[in-house]
């Protein structure tokens, strides 16, 4: 059989994922809107991930090869769909009552849905044009190096994604209740937390990028600069990206749509000229610039429409703590000169994070930060026991 035949067969096998993914995203969005974040996380990150791992092991054991990976993804989608539907019916039982007729403004909803769909389409796929242009202008080796660097980026913007999931519904709720002062305070505090949580991840990837890339082979070591450029762009996205949530959840969907349209054009231009001229380095520069341009636009728009900035003086505390922590880790590397293998590698990473967290406590948190820490501590008793008495 030809390669093309196998690809077509694999696509047909996996096609059901499109339907299931669309359906469970509806469930996820509904749980998010109802502020049932725990059920969303339980369905997607915990039960769904466990189902994928277990099914993948079983399918590999039975020798499914390529279809082991595809099949485990299908199992994951089916499990997430079933579990999220179960939780949604649990928190909103009226969905089972077919005599219940919801009331909504059809024209406004259709207009909002169309704008949201177009916005998602533009923002999602134009930011993935880098691989397409790399495949056209460079070699498969360069595409491989870039892809490895790209796969590290979700670690940096994970805090932004996680916090943004909770932040969005809160923005809509506070905006509807016209609690603008509280919303502004939340905007600044959550921005600080997103940035503070991303900083040590960013520092870990930057400090140990060479060792991380060497796991994939010596040929990947030239991707260090690529990681630096892309990671810096994603750190800025974590820092400023919640401005986009503010624009969206305060009812300015058309502004977000215009942003996506502008960025679609900007991305095509950046990727074409930079990748054509500089290869994977140009792709990394374009990726970072895209993040900076988009998030700068949204920060300016929030300032224009609402008069708010996401900055507060206490943002300097995590930056200072990280610089000092990185200095101590570099000092350890120079003094002991231990090879970065397995156990010692873990020691250096724990040292970086330990110094960083200790620095945050020594520099003290704002009242808003303490409030959030107490809320978290109440949910996790072991965290509460680790905290100083003043934070309990």
C-alpha positions as CSV (number, residue, x, y, z in Angstrom):
1,X,0.0,0.0,0.0
2,X,1.2,3.5,-0.7
3,X,1.9,6.1,1.9
4,X,-1.0,8.3,0.7
5,X,-3.4,5.3,1.1
6,X,-2.3,4.8,4.7
7,X,-2.7,8.5,5.5
8,X,-6.2,8.6,4.0
9,X,-7.2,5.5,6.0
10,X,-5.8,7.1,9.2
11,X,-7.7,10.3,8.6
12,X,-10.9,8.4,8.1
13,X,-10.3,6.4,11.3
14,X,-9.8,9.6,13.2
15,X,-12.6,11.6,11.6
16,X,-15.0,10.9,14.5
17,X,-12.8,12.9,16.7
18,X,-13.9,16.1,15.0
19,X,-17.5,15.5,16.0
20,X,-16.7,14.4,19.6
21,X,-14.2,17.3,20.1
22,X,-16.9,19.8,19.0
23,X,-19.5,18.4,21.3
24,X,-17.3,18.1,24.4
25,X,-16.0,21.7,23.9
26,X,-19.6,22.8,24.2
27,X,-19.8,20.9,27.5
28,X,-16.5,22.4,28.7
29,X,-17.6,25.9,27.8
30,X,-20.9,25.4,29.6
31,X,-19.2,24.2,32.8
32,X,-16.9,27.1,32.5
33,X,-19.7,29.6,32.1
34,X,-21.4,28.0,35.2
35,X,-18.1,28.5,37.0
36,X,-17.9,24.7,37.7
37,X,-14.1,24.7,37.0
38,X,-13.5,21.7,39.2
39,X,-15.8,19.5,36.9
40,X,-14.1,20.9,33.8
41,X,-10.6,20.1,35.1
42,X,-11.8,16.6,36.4
43,X,-13.3,15.8,33.0
44,X,-10.5,17.0,30.7
45,X,-7.2,17.0,32.6
46,X,-7.7,14.1,35.0
47,X,-10.2,11.5,33.8
48,X,-9.7,12.2,30.1
49,X,-5.9,12.1,30.4
50,X,-6.0,8.9,32.5
51,X,-8.3,7.3,29.8
52,X,-5.8,8.2,27.1
53,X,-2.8,6.8,28.9
54,X,-4.5,3.5,29.8
55,X,-5.9,2.9,26.3
56,X,-2.6,3.8,24.7
57,X,-0.8,1.2,26.8
58,X,-3.4,-1.4,25.9
59,X,-3.4,-0.6,22.2
60,X,0.4,-0.6,22.0
61,X,0.4,-4.0,23.8
62,X,-1.9,-5.4,21.1
63,X,0.3,-4.1,18.3
64,X,-1.8,-1.3,16.9
65,X,1.2,0.9,16.0
66,X,0.0,4.2,14.5
67,X,-3.6,3.3,15.4
68,X,-2.7,3.0,19.0
69,X,-2.1,6.8,19.2
70,X,-5.1,7.6,17.1
71,X,-7.3,5.1,19.0
72,X,-6.2,6.4,22.4
73,X,-7.1,10.0,21.3
74,X,-10.6,8.8,20.2
75,X,-11.1,7.0,23.6
76,X,-10.0,10.2,25.4
77,X,-12.5,12.3,23.4
78,X,-15.3,9.8,24.1
79,X,-14.6,9.7,27.8
80,X,-14.3,13.5,28.1
81,X,-17.6,13.9,26.2
82,X,-19.4,11.4,28.4
83,X,-18.0,12.6,31.8
84,X,-18.5,16.3,31.0
85,X,-22.1,15.7,29.9
86,X,-22.7,13.8,33.2
87,X,-21.3,16.7,35.2
88,X,-23.3,19.3,33.2
89,X,-26.5,17.4,33.8
90,X,-25.6,17.2,37.5
91,X,-25.2,21.0,37.9
92,X,-27.9,22.0,35.5
93,X,-30.6,19.2,35.6
94,X,-33.1,21.3,33.6
95,X,-31.3,20.2,30.5
96,X,-33.0,16.8,30.9
97,X,-36.4,18.5,30.9
98,X,-37.4,18.7,27.2
99,X,-40.4,20.8,28.1
100,X,-38.1,23.5,29.4
101,X,-37.8,26.3,26.8
102,X,-34.9,28.7,27.2
103,X,-35.3,32.3,26.4
104,X,-32.7,34.2,24.5
105,X,-32.3,37.0,22.0
106,X,-31.8,35.1,18.7
107,X,-30.3,38.0,16.7
108,X,-27.8,39.0,19.3
109,X,-26.8,35.4,20.0
110,X,-26.3,34.6,16.3
111,X,-24.3,37.8,15.8
112,X,-22.1,37.0,18.8
113,X,-21.6,33.4,17.8
114,X,-20.6,34.3,14.2
115,X,-18.1,36.9,15.4
116,X,-16.7,34.4,18.0
117,X,-16.4,31.7,15.4
118,X,-14.6,33.9,12.9
119,X,-12.4,35.2,15.7
120,X,-11.4,31.7,16.8
121,X,-10.8,30.6,13.2
122,X,-8.5,33.5,12.5
123,X,-6.6,33.5,15.8
124,X,-6.1,29.7,15.9
125,X,-5.0,29.0,12.4
126,X,-3.0,32.1,11.4
127,X,-0.8,31.5,14.5
128,X,0.0,28.1,13.0
129,X,1.3,29.3,9.7
130,X,4.9,29.1,10.9
131,X,5.1,25.3,10.3
132,X,3.5,25.7,6.8
133,X,6.0,28.4,5.8
134,X,8.9,26.4,7.3
135,X,8.0,23.4,5.3
136,X,7.9,25.5,2.2
137,X,11.2,27.4,2.6
138,X,13.4,25.1,4.8
139,X,14.4,21.5,5.4
140,X,12.7,18.8,7.4
141,X,15.6,19.0,9.9
142,X,14.9,22.6,10.6
143,X,11.2,21.9,10.9
144,X,12.0,19.2,13.5
145,X,14.2,21.5,15.6
146,X,11.6,24.3,15.5
147,X,8.8,21.8,16.4
148,X,10.7,20.6,19.5
149,X,11.2,24.2,20.6
150,X,7.5,24.9,19.9
151,X,6.4,22.0,22.1
152,X,8.1,23.6,25.2
153,X,6.0,26.7,24.9
154,X,2.7,25.4,26.4
155,X,4.6,25.0,29.7
156,X,5.2,28.8,29.8
157,X,1.6,29.8,29.0
158,X,0.0,27.1,31.0
159,X,-0.6,29.5,34.0
160,X,-2.2,32.0,31.6
161,X,-4.5,29.4,30.2
162,X,-5.4,28.0,33.6
163,X,-6.0,31.4,35.2
164,X,-7.8,32.7,32.1
165,X,-10.3,29.8,32.3
166,X,-11.4,31.0,35.7
167,X,-10.9,34.7,35.0
168,X,-13.2,35.0,32.0
169,X,-16.5,34.2,33.8
170,X,-15.6,36.4,36.7
171,X,-15.0,39.3,34.4
172,X,-18.4,38.8,32.8
173,X,-20.1,38.5,36.2
174,X,-18.4,41.6,37.7
175,X,-19.0,43.6,34.5
176,X,-22.7,42.7,34.5
177,X,-23.0,43.8,38.1
178,X,-21.2,47.1,37.3
179,X,-18.5,46.4,39.9
180,X,-15.8,48.1,37.9
181,X,-13.4,48.9,40.8
182,X,-13.4,45.3,41.9
183,X,-12.9,44.2,38.3
184,X,-10.0,46.5,37.8
185,X,-8.4,45.2,41.0
186,X,-9.0,41.6,39.9
187,X,-7.4,42.4,36.5
188,X,-4.2,43.7,38.0
189,X,-4.0,40.9,40.7
190,X,-4.6,38.1,38.2
191,X,-2.1,39.6,35.8
192,X,0.5,39.6,38.5
193,X,-0.3,35.9,39.4
194,X,-0.2,34.8,35.8
195,X,3.2,36.5,35.3
196,X,4.6,35.3,38.7
197,X,3.7,31.7,37.9
198,X,5.2,31.8,34.4
199,X,8.5,33.4,35.4
200,X,10.1,30.3,37.1
201,X,8.9,28.1,34.2
202,X,10.5,30.5,31.7
203,X,13.7,30.7,33.7
204,X,13.9,26.9,33.9
205,X,13.5,26.5,30.2
206,X,16.0,29.3,29.4
207,X,18.7,28.2,31.9
208,X,18.5,24.5,31.0
209,X,17.5,24.8,27.3
210,X,20.7,23.2,26.1
211,X,20.3,20.1,28.4
212,X,16.6,19.8,27.4
213,X,17.3,19.9,23.7
214,X,20.2,17.4,24.1
215,X,17.6,14.8,25.2
216,X,16.4,14.8,21.5
217,X,20.0,14.6,20.1
218,X,23.0,16.8,19.6
219,X,21.6,18.1,16.3
220,X,18.9,19.9,18.3
221,X,21.4,22.0,20.4
222,X,21.2,24.8,17.9
223,X,17.6,25.4,18.9
224,X,18.7,27.3,22.1
225,X,18.3,30.7,20.5
226,X,15.0,29.6,19.0
227,X,13.7,28.7,22.5
228,X,14.9,32.0,24.0
229,X,13.0,34.1,21.4
230,X,9.8,32.1,21.5
231,X,9.8,31.7,25.2
232,X,10.2,35.5,25.7
233,X,7.2,36.1,23.4
234,X,5.1,33.6,25.4
235,X,6.2,35.1,28.7
236,X,4.9,38.5,27.4
237,X,1.7,36.8,26.4
238,X,1.3,35.5,29.9
239,X,2.0,39.0,31.3
240,X,-0.4,41.0,29.1
241,X,-2.7,38.3,27.6
242,X,-5.5,38.6,30.1
243,X,-6.3,42.0,28.4
244,X,-7.8,39.9,25.6
245,X,-10.2,38.3,28.2
246,X,-11.2,41.7,29.4
247,X,-12.1,42.8,25.8
248,X,-14.0,39.6,25.1
249,X,-15.9,39.3,28.4
250,X,-17.0,42.9,28.5
251,X,-19.0,42.4,25.3
252,X,-16.5,43.8,22.8
253,X,-16.3,40.8,20.5
254,X,-16.0,42.9,17.4
255,X,-12.8,44.5,18.8
256,X,-11.4,41.0,19.3
257,X,-12.5,40.1,15.8
258,X,-10.7,43.1,14.4
259,X,-7.6,42.2,16.3
260,X,-7.6,38.7,14.9
261,X,-8.1,40.0,11.3
262,X,-5.2,42.4,11.8
263,X,-3.0,39.7,13.3
264,X,-3.9,37.3,10.4
265,X,-2.4,39.8,7.9
266,X,0.6,40.6,10.2
267,X,1.4,36.9,10.7
268,X,1.3,36.1,7.0
269,X,3.7,39.0,6.3
270,X,6.0,38.3,9.2
271,X,6.2,34.5,8.6
272,X,6.7,34.9,4.8
273,X,9.5,37.5,4.9
274,X,11.3,36.4,8.0
275,X,11.2,32.6,7.3
276,X,12.2,33.1,3.7
277,X,15.2,35.2,4.8
278,X,16.3,33.6,8.1
279,X,14.8,30.1,8.3
280,X,13.9,28.8,11.7
281,X,15.4,31.9,13.4
282,X,13.0,34.0,11.3
283,X,10.1,31.8,12.4
284,X,11.1,32.3,16.1
285,X,11.4,36.0,15.7
286,X,8.0,36.2,13.9
287,X,6.4,34.0,16.7
288,X,7.7,36.3,19.4
289,X,6.8,39.5,17.5
290,X,3.2,38.3,16.9
291,X,2.7,37.8,20.7
292,X,4.1,41.2,21.5
293,X,2.1,43.0,18.8
294,X,-1.2,41.3,19.7
295,X,-0.9,41.8,23.5
296,X,0.2,45.4,23.2
297,X,-2.9,46.1,21.1
298,X,-5.2,44.6,23.7
299,X,-3.5,46.4,26.6
300,X,-4.0,49.7,24.7
301,X,-7.6,48.8,24.0
302,X,-8.4,48.1,27.6
303,X,-6.8,51.4,28.5
304,X,-8.9,53.2,25.8
305,X,-12.3,51.6,26.7
306,X,-12.0,51.1,30.4
307,X,-9.1,53.3,31.5
308,X,-7.1,50.4,33.1
309,X,-3.6,49.2,33.0
310,X,-2.6,45.7,34.2
311,X,0.5,46.9,35.9
312,X,1.1,47.4,39.7
313,X,4.3,48.2,41.6
314,X,4.4,44.8,43.3
315,X,5.2,43.2,39.9
316,X,8.8,44.0,40.6
317,X,8.8,41.6,43.5
318,X,8.6,38.3,41.4
319,X,11.2,39.8,38.9
320,X,13.6,40.6,41.7
321,X,13.0,37.2,43.3
322,X,13.7,35.4,40.0
323,X,16.9,37.3,39.3
324,X,18.3,36.5,42.8
325,X,17.2,32.8,42.4
326,X,18.8,32.5,39.0
327,X,22.0,34.0,40.4
328,X,22.1,31.5,43.2
329,X,21.5,28.6,40.9
330,X,24.3,29.8,38.5
331,X,26.5,30.1,41.5
332,X,25.8,26.5,42.5
333,X,26.6,25.5,38.9
334,X,30.0,27.3,39.0
335,X,31.0,26.1,42.5
336,X,30.1,22.4,42.3
337,X,30.3,21.9,38.5
338,X,28.2,18.8,38.7
339,X,27.1,17.3,35.4
340,X,23.5,18.1,34.6
341,X,22.2,14.5,34.6
342,X,19.1,13.2,36.2
343,X,19.4,13.7,40.0
344,X,21.6,16.8,39.9
345,X,19.4,18.3,37.2
346,X,16.4,17.9,39.5
347,X,18.4,19.5,42.4
348,X,19.1,22.6,40.3
349,X,15.5,23.0,39.2
350,X,14.2,22.6,42.8
351,X,16.8,25.0,44.0
352,X,15.6,27.6,41.5
353,X,12.0,27.2,42.4
354,X,12.7,27.0,46.1
355,X,14.7,30.2,46.1
356,X,12.0,31.9,44.0
357,X,9.1,31.0,46.3
358,X,11.1,31.9,49.4
359,X,11.9,35.2,47.9
360,X,8.2,35.9,47.2
361,X,7.4,35.2,50.9
362,X,10.3,37.4,52.2
363,X,9.2,40.3,49.9
364,X,5.6,39.8,51.3
365,X,2.4,39.6,49.3
366,X,-0.3,42.3,48.7
367,X,-3.6,42.1,50.6
368,X,-5.2,40.9,47.4
369,X,-2.6,38.1,47.0
370,X,-3.0,37.0,50.7
371,X,-6.8,36.7,50.0
372,X,-6.2,34.4,47.1
373,X,-3.6,32.3,49.0
374,X,-6.1,31.8,51.9
375,X,-8.7,30.7,49.4
376,X,-6.4,28.1,47.9
377,X,-5.2,27.0,51.4
378,X,-8.7,26.3,52.5
379,X,-9.2,23.9,49.6
380,X,-6.0,22.1,50.2
381,X,-5.2,21.3,53.9
382,X,-1.6,20.3,53.3
383,X,-0.9,23.7,51.7
384,X,-2.4,25.4,54.7
385,X,-0.1,23.5,57.0
386,X,2.9,24.7,55.0
387,X,2.0,28.3,55.1
388,X,3.1,30.8,57.8
389,X,0.4,31.6,60.4
390,X,-0.1,35.1,58.9
391,X,-1.3,33.5,55.6
392,X,-3.6,30.9,57.0
